[in-house]
């Protein structure tokens, strides 16, 4: 039986309801957007028409009008009163949002019940088009990286496998061969994401520098590293401003971010040393891992993998649940993660044998009086329970 993600029910319900808004399924590559929409279409009783913009000339914006008109012709010839139009990889077409707006508004005026579902890998390009041209006309359905529960249900993974190999379903069958697994992640997942979803969506003047920053950031996941020091480890010339802008783009694509240090004022946050954090632990393993057996048995190394996995899980639902993720450090005191929602603060310390408990959590509580402050791992919330927790419930 083919595994269905949680969003399956939501997409099916929206497909069967009366035409109201454009439905946009957005998320990083290889998380199952196309598979999910295919599962929904198999269950949906409405006639449907599917197109994929992959391979279409990016400057051929009229392609959207042509496939849309073809769908209308078929609806009319078959006397269909309503239907579903699906366009995958829509962001690859330049000025796609203007064309979609024109055709959608035309159907609205004509009271044509043609429901539109758009799929896209690049959140950055999708967001730009949605906010500039389609404001008020769409609903966004986010598909993030796979969680522990999903990897367990679909592939029978253990907690340790999830922490080390992350949440890419397409890699599940390759984990027994770490060299092959790494090659697949780097060449089939990362390369496409960087080249098609990052470099093509923004003004990247130094693509080599962008790739180097990404690889360095992945290898430093769960560790603070100043951008000034990062420049010294990169071969291509750049400056802090350039690296900061590139890091922000990688964040928009759900690949890598630099967490800011928590502080009472925004100025101090923006000036802080970033703590690199991947959105999927597969990226840390692909660029820093040696072997599962070796890394798992080294308490210090494994502690870093666990902390990175906790950070990735926190980031996974941050936008949907409207909270921000930070870290905190003051001299020898530190808190691994600080999450903030509408002024409420929650402090989280990860303890897995990487180090003994420090005074960071009590010091943070004394300074900032958070709503909650707790440990995940040893003598705290068990990791498996945490990875299945609804973070928004902490508030």
LOFI-302226 format. One record per residue (C-alpha): residue number from 1; x, y, z; chain. Coordinates in steps of 0.05 Angstrom, whole numbers. Example, Ala and Ser with C-alpha at 12.3 -4.5 7.8 and 13.67 -1.06 7.14 Angstrom:
# residues 2
{resi:1 px:246 py:-90 pz:156 chain:A}
{resi:2 px:273 py:-21 pz:143 chain:A}
//
This chain:
# residues 395
{resi:1 px:0 py:0 pz:0 chain:A}
{resi:2 px:28 py:68 pz:-20 chain:A}
{resi:3 px:41 py:113 pz:39 chain:A}
{resi:4 px:-1 py:176 pz:43 chain:A}
{resi:5 px:24 py:238 pz:79 chain:A}
{resi:6 px:-19 py:277 pz:128 chain:A}
{resi:7 px:-34 py:331 pz:76 chain:A}
{resi:8 px:-68 py:279 pz:31 chain:A}
{resi:9 px:-135 py:288 pz:66 chain:A}
{resi:10 px:-131 py:364 pz:64 chain:A}
{resi:11 px:-115 py:366 pz:-11 chain:A}
{resi:12 px:-171 py:316 pz:-27 chain:A}
{resi:13 px:-221 py:357 pz:12 chain:A}
{resi:14 px:-202 py:421 pz:-24 chain:A}
{resi:15 px:-205 py:387 pz:-91 chain:A}
{resi:16 px:-276 py:365 pz:-77 chain:A}
{resi:17 px:-302 py:430 pz:-49 chain:A}
{resi:18 px:-331 py:486 pz:-92 chain:A}
{resi:19 px:-281 py:529 pz:-130 chain:A}
{resi:20 px:-256 py:585 pz:-85 chain:A}
{resi:21 px:-181 py:595 pz:-87 chain:A}
{resi:22 px:-120 py:572 pz:-126 chain:A}
{resi:23 px:-89 py:515 pz:-85 chain:A}
{resi:24 px:-12 py:518 pz:-81 chain:A}
{resi:25 px:28 py:458 pz:-58 chain:A}
{resi:26 px:98 py:482 pz:-41 chain:A}
{resi:27 px:159 py:452 pz:-9 chain:A}
{resi:28 px:230 py:428 pz:-20 chain:A}
{resi:29 px:249 py:376 pz:-72 chain:A}
{resi:30 px:237 py:302 pz:-61 chain:A}
{resi:31 px:186 py:308 pz:-5 chain:A}
{resi:32 px:129 py:278 pz:-46 chain:A}
{resi:33 px:89 py:335 pz:-76 chain:A}
{resi:34 px:78 py:301 pz:-144 chain:A}
{resi:35 px:65 py:234 pz:-111 chain:A}
{resi:36 px:13 py:264 pz:-65 chain:A}
{resi:37 px:-25 py:300 pz:-119 chain:A}
{resi:38 px:-25 py:236 pz:-160 chain:A}
{resi:39 px:-54 py:198 pz:-101 chain:A}
{resi:40 px:-108 py:251 pz:-93 chain:A}
{resi:41 px:-126 py:250 pz:-167 chain:A}
{resi:42 px:-133 py:174 pz:-165 chain:A}
{resi:43 px:-185 py:183 pz:-110 chain:A}
{resi:44 px:-220 py:245 pz:-138 chain:A}
{resi:45 px:-281 py:231 pz:-182 chain:A}
{resi:46 px:-275 py:297 pz:-219 chain:A}
{resi:47 px:-244 py:299 pz:-289 chain:A}
{resi:48 px:-173 py:325 pz:-285 chain:A}
{resi:49 px:-119 py:350 pz:-331 chain:A}
{resi:50 px:-45 py:349 pz:-311 chain:A}
{resi:51 px:15 py:385 pz:-341 chain:A}
{resi:52 px:88 py:392 pz:-321 chain:A}
{resi:53 px:129 py:453 pz:-336 chain:A}
{resi:54 px:194 py:415 pz:-330 chain:A}
{resi:55 px:228 py:418 pz:-397 chain:A}
{resi:56 px:187 py:477 pz:-423 chain:A}
{resi:57 px:225 py:538 pz:-446 chain:A}
{resi:58 px:227 py:585 pz:-386 chain:A}
{resi:59 px:211 py:644 pz:-431 chain:A}
{resi:60 px:149 py:611 pz:-461 chain:A}
{resi:61 px:98 py:642 pz:-414 chain:A}
{resi:62 px:45 py:631 pz:-467 chain:A}
{resi:63 px:51 py:556 pz:-452 chain:A}
{resi:64 px:6 py:568 pz:-392 chain:A}
{resi:65 px:-48 py:601 pz:-435 chain:A}
{resi:66 px:-44 py:544 pz:-486 chain:A}
{resi:67 px:-53 py:487 pz:-436 chain:A}
{resi:68 px:-107 py:525 pz:-400 chain:A}
{resi:69 px:-146 py:537 pz:-464 chain:A}
{resi:70 px:-136 py:464 pz:-484 chain:A}
{resi:71 px:-168 py:444 pz:-418 chain:A}
{resi:72 px:-227 py:490 pz:-430 chain:A}
{resi:73 px:-237 py:461 pz:-499 chain:A}
{resi:74 px:-238 py:390 pz:-472 chain:A}
{resi:75 px:-286 py:410 pz:-416 chain:A}
{resi:76 px:-334 py:440 pz:-466 chain:A}
{resi:77 px:-330 py:382 pz:-516 chain:A}
{resi:78 px:-343 py:332 pz:-460 chain:A}
{resi:79 px:-396 py:376 pz:-428 chain:A}
{resi:80 px:-360 py:377 pz:-362 chain:A}
{resi:81 px:-388 py:427 pz:-312 chain:A}
{resi:82 px:-327 py:424 pz:-268 chain:A}
{resi:83 px:-256 py:397 pz:-272 chain:A}
{resi:84 px:-187 py:401 pz:-240 chain:A}
{resi:85 px:-125 py:431 pz:-273 chain:A}
{resi:86 px:-57 py:412 pz:-243 chain:A}
{resi:87 px:8 py:446 pz:-264 chain:A}
{resi:88 px:72 py:419 pz:-234 chain:A}
{resi:89 px:138 py:458 pz:-229 chain:A}
{resi:90 px:101 py:521 pz:-247 chain:A}
{resi:91 px:157 py:566 pz:-221 chain:A}
{resi:92 px:202 py:547 pz:-279 chain:A}
{resi:93 px:162 py:592 pz:-326 chain:A}
{resi:94 px:181 py:665 pz:-324 chain:A}
{resi:95 px:123 py:712 pz:-307 chain:A}
{resi:96 px:81 py:651 pz:-290 chain:A}
{resi:97 px:40 py:688 pz:-238 chain:A}
{resi:98 px:16 py:742 pz:-286 chain:A}
{resi:99 px:-8 py:689 pz:-335 chain:A}
{resi:100 px:-42 py:648 pz:-281 chain:A}
{resi:101 px:-77 py:711 pz:-255 chain:A}
{resi:102 px:-103 py:728 pz:-324 chain:A}
{resi:103 px:-131 py:659 pz:-338 chain:A}
{resi:104 px:-158 py:648 pz:-268 chain:A}
{resi:105 px:-195 py:715 pz:-270 chain:A}
{resi:106 px:-223 py:699 pz:-338 chain:A}
{resi:107 px:-252 py:634 pz:-311 chain:A}
{resi:108 px:-280 py:671 pz:-251 chain:A}
{resi:109 px:-316 py:721 pz:-297 chain:A}
{resi:110 px:-343 py:665 pz:-339 chain:A}
{resi:111 px:-363 py:625 pz:-277 chain:A}
{resi:112 px:-325 py:565 pz:-303 chain:A}
{resi:113 px:-314 py:514 pz:-248 chain:A}
{resi:114 px:-242 py:497 pz:-265 chain:A}
{resi:115 px:-203 py:485 pz:-201 chain:A}
{resi:116 px:-129 py:500 pz:-203 chain:A}
{resi:117 px:-74 py:464 pz:-165 chain:A}
{resi:118 px:-3 py:490 pz:-172 chain:A}
{resi:119 px:59 py:451 pz:-150 chain:A}
{resi:120 px:128 py:482 pz:-141 chain:A}
{resi:121 px:195 py:465 pz:-110 chain:A}
{resi:122 px:222 py:535 pz:-102 chain:A}
{resi:123 px:188 py:570 pz:-44 chain:A}
{resi:124 px:227 py:632 pz:-61 chain:A}
{resi:125 px:201 py:639 pz:-132 chain:A}
{resi:126 px:132 py:616 pz:-113 chain:A}
{resi:127 px:127 py:666 pz:-57 chain:A}
{resi:128 px:149 py:723 pz:-101 chain:A}
{resi:129 px:96 py:706 pz:-153 chain:A}
{resi:130 px:42 py:694 pz:-103 chain:A}
{resi:131 px:52 py:758 pz:-65 chain:A}
{resi:132 px:61 py:803 pz:-126 chain:A}
{resi:133 px:6 py:778 pz:-172 chain:A}
{resi:134 px:-40 py:729 pz:-137 chain:A}
{resi:135 px:-52 py:762 pz:-70 chain:A}
{resi:136 px:-120 py:742 pz:-43 chain:A}
{resi:137 px:-130 py:688 pz:-96 chain:A}
{resi:138 px:-92 py:628 pz:-66 chain:A}
{resi:139 px:-85 py:582 pz:-7 chain:A}
{resi:140 px:-17 py:552 pz:10 chain:A}
{resi:141 px:-9 py:479 pz:30 chain:A}
{resi:142 px:62 py:466 pz:55 chain:A}
{resi:143 px:97 py:399 pz:48 chain:A}
{resi:144 px:159 py:397 pz:90 chain:A}
{resi:145 px:213 py:346 pz:102 chain:A}
{resi:146 px:189 py:279 pz:128 chain:A}
{resi:147 px:183 py:270 pz:203 chain:A}
{resi:148 px:204 py:211 pz:247 chain:A}
{resi:149 px:132 py:186 pz:249 chain:A}
{resi:150 px:127 py:186 pz:174 chain:A}
{resi:151 px:194 py:151 pz:163 chain:A}
{resi:152 px:175 py:99 pz:215 chain:A}
{resi:153 px:106 py:86 pz:185 chain:A}
{resi:154 px:130 py:85 pz:113 chain:A}
{resi:155 px:197 py:49 pz:120 chain:A}
{resi:156 px:201 py:22 pz:191 chain:A}
{resi:157 px:260 py:67 pz:209 chain:A}
{resi:158 px:287 py:70 pz:279 chain:A}
{resi:159 px:299 py:135 pz:317 chain:A}
{resi:160 px:375 py:130 pz:306 chain:A}
{resi:161 px:366 py:118 pz:231 chain:A}
{resi:162 px:322 py:180 pz:227 chain:A}
{resi:163 px:373 py:222 pz:265 chain:A}
{resi:164 px:430 py:201 pz:220 chain:A}
{resi:165 px:398 py:194 pz:151 chain:A}
{resi:166 px:345 py:248 pz:158 chain:A}
{resi:167 px:277 py:251 pz:124 chain:A}
{resi:168 px:285 py:242 pz:49 chain:A}
{resi:169 px:239 py:183 pz:30 chain:A}
{resi:170 px:277 py:170 pz:-35 chain:A}
{resi:171 px:340 py:153 pz:3 chain:A}
{resi:172 px:309 py:101 pz:49 chain:A}
{resi:173 px:330 py:41 pz:7 chain:A}
{resi:174 px:403 py:65 pz:1 chain:A}
{resi:175 px:423 py:72 pz:74 chain:A}
{resi:176 px:460 py:5 pz:75 chain:A}
{resi:177 px:512 py:34 pz:27 chain:A}
{resi:178 px:536 py:100 pz:54 chain:A}
{resi:179 px:577 py:118 pz:-7 chain:A}
{resi:180 px:519 py:107 pz:-54 chain:A}
{resi:181 px:472 py:143 pz:-6 chain:A}
{resi:182 px:518 py:204 pz:-2 chain:A}
{resi:183 px:526 py:207 pz:-77 chain:A}
{resi:184 px:451 py:205 pz:-87 chain:A}
{resi:185 px:438 py:260 pz:-36 chain:A}
{resi:186 px:492 py:305 pz:-65 chain:A}
{resi:187 px:480 py:293 pz:-139 chain:A}
{resi:188 px:406 py:277 pz:-145 chain:A}
{resi:189 px:378 py:320 pz:-89 chain:A}
{resi:190 px:425 py:376 pz:-70 chain:A}
{resi:191 px:453 py:392 pz:-139 chain:A}
{resi:192 px:383 py:401 pz:-169 chain:A}
{resi:193 px:359 py:441 pz:-110 chain:A}
{resi:194 px:418 py:489 pz:-113 chain:A}
{resi:195 px:421 py:496 pz:-189 chain:A}
{resi:196 px:346 py:500 pz:-204 chain:A}
{resi:197 px:313 py:525 pz:-140 chain:A}
{resi:198 px:367 py:572 pz:-114 chain:A}
{resi:199 px:412 py:598 pz:-169 chain:A}
{resi:200 px:357 py:605 pz:-221 chain:A}
{resi:201 px:309 py:641 pz:-173 chain:A}
{resi:202 px:355 py:696 pz:-149 chain:A}
{resi:203 px:411 py:742 pz:-171 chain:A}
{resi:204 px:469 py:697 pz:-152 chain:A}
{resi:205 px:532 py:730 pz:-178 chain:A}
{resi:206 px:578 py:678 pz:-149 chain:A}
{resi:207 px:545 py:610 pz:-156 chain:A}
{resi:208 px:610 py:574 pz:-137 chain:A}
{resi:209 px:611 py:614 pz:-72 chain:A}
{resi:210 px:538 py:596 pz:-59 chain:A}
{resi:211 px:553 py:522 pz:-67 chain:A}
{resi:212 px:614 py:527 pz:-22 chain:A}
{resi:213 px:574 py:563 pz:32 chain:A}
{resi:214 px:520 py:511 pz:29 chain:A}
{resi:215 px:569 py:453 pz:37 chain:A}
{resi:216 px:606 py:488 pz:93 chain:A}
{resi:217 px:541 py:506 pz:128 chain:A}
{resi:218 px:515 py:434 pz:124 chain:A}
{resi:219 px:580 py:407 pz:154 chain:A}
{resi:220 px:575 py:458 pz:211 chain:A}
{resi:221 px:501 py:444 pz:227 chain:A}
{resi:222 px:486 py:455 pz:302 chain:A}
{resi:223 px:549 py:497 pz:310 chain:A}
{resi:224 px:558 py:573 pz:311 chain:A}
{resi:225 px:607 py:600 pz:259 chain:A}
{resi:226 px:617 py:673 pz:244 chain:A}
{resi:227 px:611 py:692 pz:170 chain:A}
{resi:228 px:678 py:726 pz:176 chain:A}
{resi:229 px:711 py:660 pz:195 chain:A}
{resi:230 px:670 py:625 pz:142 chain:A}
{resi:231 px:701 py:669 pz:88 chain:A}
{resi:232 px:769 py:643 pz:108 chain:A}
{resi:233 px:747 py:572 pz:93 chain:A}
{resi:234 px:717 py:588 pz:25 chain:A}
{resi:235 px:758 py:588 pz:-38 chain:A}
{resi:236 px:718 py:639 pz:-78 chain:A}
{resi:237 px:723 py:712 pz:-57 chain:A}
{resi:238 px:664 py:742 pz:-22 chain:A}
{resi:239 px:643 py:786 pz:36 chain:A}
{resi:240 px:599 py:780 pz:97 chain:A}
{resi:241 px:541 py:817 pz:63 chain:A}
{resi:242 px:542 py:769 pz:4 chain:A}
{resi:243 px:545 py:707 pz:48 chain:A}
{resi:244 px:489 py:733 pz:91 chain:A}
{resi:245 px:444 py:744 pz:31 chain:A}
{resi:246 px:461 py:675 pz:3 chain:A}
{resi:247 px:445 py:643 pz:71 chain:A}
{resi:248 px:378 py:678 pz:71 chain:A}
{resi:249 px:362 py:649 pz:2 chain:A}
{resi:250 px:381 py:579 pz:25 chain:A}
{resi:251 px:333 py:589 pz:84 chain:A}
{resi:252 px:276 py:608 pz:37 chain:A}
{resi:253 px:287 py:542 pz:1 chain:A}
{resi:254 px:284 py:500 pz:65 chain:A}
{resi:255 px:355 py:476 pz:59 chain:A}
{resi:256 px:401 py:513 pz:108 chain:A}
{resi:257 px:395 py:572 pz:155 chain:A}
{resi:258 px:436 py:611 pz:205 chain:A}
{resi:259 px:399 py:616 pz:271 chain:A}
{resi:260 px:407 py:683 pz:305 chain:A}
{resi:261 px:425 py:691 pz:378 chain:A}
{resi:262 px:365 py:707 pz:421 chain:A}
{resi:263 px:365 py:776 pz:451 chain:A}
{resi:264 px:314 py:827 pz:476 chain:A}
{resi:265 px:327 py:874 pz:418 chain:A}
{resi:266 px:328 py:860 pz:344 chain:A}
{resi:267 px:394 py:897 pz:331 chain:A}
{resi:268 px:433 py:849 pz:375 chain:A}
{resi:269 px:400 py:790 pz:342 chain:A}
{resi:270 px:419 py:812 pz:272 chain:A}
{resi:271 px:491 py:826 pz:293 chain:A}
{resi:272 px:501 py:757 pz:325 chain:A}
{resi:273 px:544 py:699 pz:301 chain:A}
{resi:274 px:497 py:651 pz:263 chain:A}
{resi:275 px:488 py:580 pz:286 chain:A}
{resi:276 px:484 py:539 pz:223 chain:A}
{resi:277 px:425 py:491 pz:219 chain:A}
{resi:278 px:402 py:444 pz:164 chain:A}
{resi:279 px:328 py:432 pz:151 chain:A}
{resi:280 px:341 py:358 pz:140 chain:A}
{resi:281 px:395 py:318 pz:176 chain:A}
{resi:282 px:410 py:281 pz:112 chain:A}
{resi:283 px:448 py:344 pz:91 chain:A}
{resi:284 px:493 py:342 pz:152 chain:A}
{resi:285 px:508 py:268 pz:141 chain:A}
{resi:286 px:521 py:278 pz:66 chain:A}
{resi:287 px:576 py:329 pz:79 chain:A}
{resi:288 px:603 py:309 pz:148 chain:A}
{resi:289 px:586 py:237 pz:162 chain:A}
{resi:290 px:637 py:180 pz:159 chain:A}
{resi:291 px:594 py:119 pz:172 chain:A}
{resi:292 px:533 py:104 pz:214 chain:A}
{resi:293 px:570 py:54 pz:257 chain:A}
{resi:294 px:629 py:100 pz:271 chain:A}
{resi:295 px:590 py:164 pz:283 chain:A}
{resi:296 px:537 py:130 pz:325 chain:A}
{resi:297 px:587 py:101 pz:374 chain:A}
{resi:298 px:624 py:167 pz:387 chain:A}
{resi:299 px:585 py:204 pz:441 chain:A}
{resi:300 px:610 py:273 pz:422 chain:A}
{resi:301 px:598 py:264 pz:348 chain:A}
{resi:302 px:530 py:232 pz:359 chain:A}
{resi:303 px:510 py:288 pz:406 chain:A}
{resi:304 px:520 py:337 pz:349 chain:A}
{resi:305 px:476 py:296 pz:302 chain:A}
{resi:306 px:421 py:293 pz:355 chain:A}
{resi:307 px:423 py:368 pz:367 chain:A}
{resi:308 px:420 py:381 pz:292 chain:A}
{resi:309 px:360 py:334 pz:286 chain:A}
{resi:310 px:324 py:371 pz:341 chain:A}
{resi:311 px:338 py:437 pz:306 chain:A}
{resi:312 px:313 py:410 pz:239 chain:A}
{resi:313 px:249 py:387 pz:272 chain:A}
{resi:314 px:237 py:455 pz:303 chain:A}
{resi:315 px:248 py:490 pz:237 chain:A}
{resi:316 px:203 py:441 pz:200 chain:A}
{resi:317 px:139 py:470 pz:228 chain:A}
{resi:318 px:162 py:540 pz:246 chain:A}
{resi:319 px:129 py:577 pz:188 chain:A}
{resi:320 px:64 py:538 pz:191 chain:A}
{resi:321 px:57 py:547 pz:266 chain:A}
{resi:322 px:83 py:619 pz:265 chain:A}
{resi:323 px:142 py:615 pz:313 chain:A}
{resi:324 px:215 py:634 pz:306 chain:A}
{resi:325 px:276 py:593 pz:325 chain:A}
{resi:326 px:339 py:621 pz:358 chain:A}
{resi:327 px:397 py:598 pz:402 chain:A}
{resi:328 px:428 py:633 pz:461 chain:A}
{resi:329 px:500 py:637 pz:486 chain:A}
{resi:330 px:534 py:683 pz:536 chain:A}
{resi:331 px:606 py:666 pz:552 chain:A}
{resi:332 px:604 py:593 pz:576 chain:A}
{resi:333 px:528 py:592 pz:585 chain:A}
{resi:334 px:486 py:568 pz:527 chain:A}
{resi:335 px:417 py:543 pz:508 chain:A}
{resi:336 px:412 py:501 pz:445 chain:A}
{resi:337 px:346 py:528 pz:420 chain:A}
{resi:338 px:299 py:584 pz:438 chain:A}
{resi:339 px:231 py:588 pz:404 chain:A}
{resi:340 px:187 py:649 pz:406 chain:A}
{resi:341 px:113 py:656 pz:389 chain:A}
{resi:342 px:75 py:721 pz:399 chain:A}
{resi:343 px:121 py:742 pz:455 chain:A}
{resi:344 px:121 py:675 pz:491 chain:A}
{resi:345 px:190 py:643 pz:498 chain:A}
{resi:346 px:208 py:570 pz:505 chain:A}
{resi:347 px:280 py:547 pz:519 chain:A}
{resi:348 px:304 py:478 pz:499 chain:A}
{resi:349 px:369 py:444 pz:519 chain:A}
{resi:350 px:390 py:380 pz:483 chain:A}
{resi:351 px:427 py:329 pz:525 chain:A}
{resi:352 px:451 py:265 pz:493 chain:A}
{resi:353 px:520 py:251 pz:521 chain:A}
{resi:354 px:554 py:304 pz:479 chain:A}
{resi:355 px:567 py:344 pz:543 chain:A}
{resi:356 px:543 py:347 pz:614 chain:A}
{resi:357 px:489 py:395 pz:635 chain:A}
{resi:358 px:515 py:467 pz:639 chain:A}
{resi:359 px:486 py:527 pz:675 chain:A}
{resi:360 px:457 py:555 pz:611 chain:A}
{resi:361 px:384 py:537 pz:622 chain:A}
{resi:362 px:379 py:564 pz:693 chain:A}
{resi:363 px:418 py:627 pz:673 chain:A}
{resi:364 px:371 py:638 pz:614 chain:A}
{resi:365 px:311 py:630 pz:659 chain:A}
{resi:366 px:337 py:681 pz:707 chain:A}
{resi:367 px:350 py:732 pz:652 chain:A}
{resi:368 px:289 py:722 pz:608 chain:A}
{resi:369 px:236 py:686 pz:649 chain:A}
{resi:370 px:212 py:640 pz:592 chain:A}
{resi:371 px:143 py:607 pz:592 chain:A}
{resi:372 px:177 py:539 pz:590 chain:A}
{resi:373 px:248 py:513 pz:597 chain:A}
{resi:374 px:264 py:439 pz:591 chain:A}
{resi:375 px:314 py:386 pz:570 chain:A}
{resi:376 px:305 py:340 pz:511 chain:A}
{resi:377 px:342 py:274 pz:519 chain:A}
{resi:378 px:378 py:248 pz:581 chain:A}
{resi:379 px:337 py:263 pz:644 chain:A}
{resi:380 px:286 py:301 pz:602 chain:A}
{resi:381 px:234 py:290 pz:547 chain:A}
{resi:382 px:254 py:227 pz:509 chain:A}
{resi:383 px:277 py:241 pz:438 chain:A}
{resi:384 px:225 py:196 pz:406 chain:A}
{resi:385 px:170 py:231 pz:444 chain:A}
{resi:386 px:198 py:300 pz:426 chain:A}
{resi:387 px:201 py:284 pz:351 chain:A}
{resi:388 px:127 py:267 pz:353 chain:A}
{resi:389 px:107 py:328 pz:393 chain:A}
{resi:390 px:66 py:386 pz:365 chain:A}
{resi:391 px:113 py:444 pz:378 chain:A}
{resi:392 px:56 py:494 pz:377 chain:A}
{resi:393 px:27 py:460 pz:439 chain:A}
{resi:394 px:87 py:485 pz:479 chain:A}
{resi:395 px:56 py:554 pz:477 chain:A}
//
